[in-house]
Amino acid sequence: MTATLVAKDLSGGHGHRTLFANLNLTVAPGDVVGVVGANGAGKSTLLRLLAGVDAPMAGTVSAAPSDAFIGWLPQEHERIPGETIAGYISRRTGSAAATAEMEAAAEALGTGTKQAEDAYTVALDRWMASGAADLEDRIPAVLAELELEAGPDAHMTGLSGGQAARVALAALLLSRFDVVLLDEPTNDLDLAGLARLENFVRGLRGGVVLVSHDREFLARCITKVVELDLAQNKVAVYDGGYDAFLEERAVAKRHAREAYEEFADKKADLVSRARTQREWSSQGVRNAMKKSPDNDKIRRRASMESSEKQAQKVRQMESRIARLDEVEEPRKEWQLQFSIGAAPRSSSVVATLNQATVRRDSFTLGPVSLQVNAGERIGITGPNGAGKSTLLKLLLGHLAPDDGAASLGSSVAVGEIDQARGQLADTRPLGEAFESLVPQLNQAEVRTLLAKFGLKADQVSSPVGALSPGERTRAALALLQARGVNLLVLDEPTNHLDLPAIEQLEEALESYDGALLLVSHDRRLLENVQLDTRWEVDNGRVLAK
């Protein structure tokens, strides 16, 4: 069934704080709407409102037909203890809820009422529409297509981040939603998973609303953009793809700045002229009173008339100022601006592996022989589960090889952002955990630094584990600025970063001159960051390109 989702004069926020207001949006069959904006602008809030999970502060959300099957897939891959892959997929596709609803309606049939029969008919239709009837039979083929070795009965809590991302993708591929709402579906997906997701989204007959910070994914998929601009307190809808949106927004911002500057210059000129006229008028009155004798009425009257003319010009100038169409100055957007702290140069060889091998259950990395030189910039790519994170741990000495040798050079100062963002202890307040790692900074300096990364008093006093993934990533970036680094190791650094922050990261990497190991599936990041070489990791083997 095809469906249309309509938001009219929609406003959303938290408590008394409004994040966006007066949004009008129609999601028709075939539309792929990308929602963009800085972290905290209300992107996930908007998806929750469209899904009917939360009530709006104002406005309405409606679907046509009213019984359209709306699927909302939040960004966190929930790991419920004891839940299997099959159970997770059933829950994410809405099949579990539809099954429970149908079973409850079937039990109520015993009452023999017309109302119970009607409720059962509706529940059965919903159950069929969800794809629950043959879901169990369809799951193994999709898991195999995504090269996920774990079977339907494996527990979600035992999967890696990459495996969990592929199960989430499997749930999406198996879903039968009329309208799909996706929150950060690209996180933790490898290049093959991204390609599969892109093909799926582009091939849907129904509408899609998605939040993503993957610029290449947005450029390839979306047909319309909703921008939640927290700095300007505005919401705008742009027709066309992502790259067209960037161009249109840049032109709009330039025109807004030019319009304000023209207004400000004109107003300043009129105010200056009015001030001059006012001074001339006052001076004319004083001169008339001072120089004109009491009996020289003609000269005095002429002087006073001249002063009155000046005063009239002042009033005319003030009237022109009042009639100016006020142009509000565009607010300056908060931007994450940072640099990576530099440490003294390390030894010429930063890290080496010599026929190093690591064995973990059925997986083997190696034997690998590699060398990282001072100042060398290396991009590391490969499928999920291929051994990229294991390779990083081996190079940094976090993991000892089962065979062969691994060594770290002298005077190597490592700065690392791992996939789990685990540099800061989860149980400690952010400020306290941060201070323990940078003893050269006092408490006030730590708070000032974290504030520059958009982490205010509430986040500083919260346990690290309670922070959002984006907040933990920004805290990890702040740590890189506070410490001296000559070997920078970034494992999927753009996950959970908003688009402006990703661009700032690219600028910081441009000016960083130490050694770099960059693991990423972000295609535009890999394209924009200057790299000397690429390592392709696949099934425990490493190929230098």
Secondary structure as GFF3:
##gff-version 3
##sequence-region A 1 545
A	DSSP	beta_strand	4	14	.	.	.	ID=ss1
A	DSSP	beta_strand	17	27	.	.	.	ID=ss2
A	DSSP	beta_strand	32	36	.	.	.	ID=ss3
A	DSSP	alpha_helix	43	51	.	.	.	ID=ss4
A	DSSP	beta_strand	58	64	.	.	.	ID=ss5
A	DSSP	beta_strand	70	73	.	.	.	ID=ss6
A	DSSP	alpha_helix	85	92	.	.	.	ID=ss7
A	DSSP	alpha_helix	95	108	.	.	.	ID=ss8
A	DSSP	three_ten_helix	109	111	.	.	.	ID=ss9
A	DSSP	alpha_helix	114	129	.	.	.	ID=ss10
A	DSSP	alpha_helix	135	145	.	.	.	ID=ss11
A	DSSP	three_ten_helix	156	158	.	.	.	ID=ss12
A	DSSP	alpha_helix	161	174	.	.	.	ID=ss13
A	DSSP	beta_strand	179	183	.	.	.	ID=ss14
A	DSSP	alpha_helix	191	203	.	.	.	ID=ss15
A	DSSP	beta_strand	207	211	.	.	.	ID=ss16
A	DSSP	alpha_helix	215	221	.	.	.	ID=ss17
A	DSSP	beta_strand	224	229	.	.	.	ID=ss18
A	DSSP	beta_strand	234	239	.	.	.	ID=ss19
A	DSSP	alpha_helix	242	291	.	.	.	ID=ss20
A	DSSP	alpha_helix	297	323	.	.	.	ID=ss21
A	DSSP	beta_strand	349	360	.	.	.	ID=ss22
A	DSSP	beta_strand	363	373	.	.	.	ID=ss23
A	DSSP	beta_strand	377	381	.	.	.	ID=ss24
A	DSSP	alpha_helix	388	396	.	.	.	ID=ss25
A	DSSP	beta_strand	403	408	.	.	.	ID=ss26
A	DSSP	beta_strand	414	417	.	.	.	ID=ss27
A	DSSP	alpha_helix	430	437	.	.	.	ID=ss28
A	DSSP	alpha_helix	443	452	.	.	.	ID=ss29
A	DSSP	alpha_helix	457	461	.	.	.	ID=ss30
A	DSSP	three_ten_helix	464	466	.	.	.	ID=ss31
A	DSSP	alpha_helix	469	482	.	.	.	ID=ss32
A	DSSP	beta_strand	487	491	.	.	.	ID=ss33
A	DSSP	alpha_helix	499	511	.	.	.	ID=ss34
A	DSSP	beta_strand	515	519	.	.	.	ID=ss35
A	DSSP	alpha_helix	523	528	.	.	.	ID=ss36
A	DSSP	beta_strand	533	538	.	.	.	ID=ss37
A	DSSP	beta_strand	541	544	.	.	.	ID=ss38
###
